[in-house]
Amino acid sequence: MKRIFFAGDTGYYPVFKEIGNRLGPFDLAAIPIGAYLPRAVMKMTHLMPEEALQLFADIQGQRFVAIHWGTFDLTEEPIEEPPQRLEAEAKRLGLDRSKVWVLKHGETRRW
């Protein structure tokens, strides 16, 4: 049986560690990476890419799929910025790039 975590719209909260401890690890985690600026308005409901990877670690995710980015120009960050920041942070953290997915719109992947 595979376990999936779907974050939906969320800010970053310490409760994610408890979720990971109680229910993790998760085989796949669909976590939003976009619509985060301005922080004063978006912090409670939208993750920055760096926070998305912290949430991923907290829930003990095995594969990350980036969601909620690049479809509509809704907020102040450039539309192409979220995946760039996610990839830079994943590299800085030394994460296995085959486990952090930024899919093209309409792309599918087996896991």
Beta strands, then each sheet from edge to edge (+ up, - down):
strand 1: 4-6
strand 2: 28-32
strand 3: 64-67
strand 4: 100-101
sheet 1: 1+ 2+ 3+ 4+
end
